[in-house]
Amino acid sequence: MYLTGVVASPWLGKMADAFGRGRVLIASLLLMLSIVLTTSYSLPVIIAGIVRA
C-alpha cells in the first residue's frame, strides 16, 4: 500500500502540472470510486469486521 503511494505521488504531481490539479483530482476520485464499486459486494463484510474489532 505504501509502495503504491511512493510511486503514485510523484507521477500524479507531474500529471497535475501538465493537466491541472482539478482534472487530476477528479480522475483520481473516479478511479477510486470505480475500485470501491467493483468491490462493493464484500464491502459490508469489511465494515462489519472493522466495527467489531
C-alpha positions as CSV (number, residue, x, y, z in Angstrom):
1,M,0.0,0.0,0.0
2,Y,2.7,2.5,1.0
3,L,4.8,1.5,-2.0
4,T,1.9,2.4,-4.3
5,G,1.8,5.9,-2.7
6,V,5.5,6.3,-3.1
7,V,5.2,5.6,-6.9
8,A,1.9,7.3,-7.4
9,S,2.6,10.6,-5.7
10,P,5.3,11.9,-8.0
11,W,3.5,10.6,-11.0
12,L,0.3,12.3,-10.1
13,G,2.2,15.5,-9.3
14,K,3.6,15.5,-12.8
15,M,0.1,14.9,-14.2
16,A,-1.3,17.8,-12.1
17,D,1.4,20.1,-13.5
18,A,0.5,19.0,-17.0
19,F,-3.3,18.8,-16.9
20,G,-4.2,20.9,-13.8
21,R,-5.0,19.9,-10.2
22,G,-8.7,19.8,-10.7
23,R,-8.7,17.4,-13.6
24,V,-6.2,15.0,-11.9
25,L,-8.2,15.1,-8.6
26,I,-11.5,14.3,-10.5
27,A,-9.7,11.5,-12.4
28,S,-8.3,10.1,-9.2
29,L,-11.6,10.2,-7.4
30,L,-13.3,8.5,-10.3
31,L,-10.7,5.8,-10.2
32,M,-11.1,5.2,-6.5
33,L,-14.9,5.2,-6.9
34,S,-14.6,2.5,-9.6
35,I,-12.4,0.4,-7.4
36,V,-14.9,0.7,-4.5
37,L,-17.8,-0.1,-6.7
38,T,-16.1,-3.3,-8.1
39,T,-15.5,-4.5,-4.5
40,S,-18.8,-3.3,-3.1
41,Y,-20.1,-6.8,-2.6
42,S,-17.6,-7.6,0.1
43,L,-17.5,-4.0,1.5
44,P,-20.2,-4.6,4.1
45,V,-18.3,-7.6,5.4
46,I,-15.2,-5.5,5.7
47,I,-17.0,-2.7,7.5
48,A,-18.6,-5.2,9.9
49,G,-15.2,-6.6,10.7
50,I,-13.8,-3.1,11.4
51,V,-16.7,-2.1,13.6
52,R,-16.5,-5.3,15.6
53,A,-12.7,-5.0,16.1
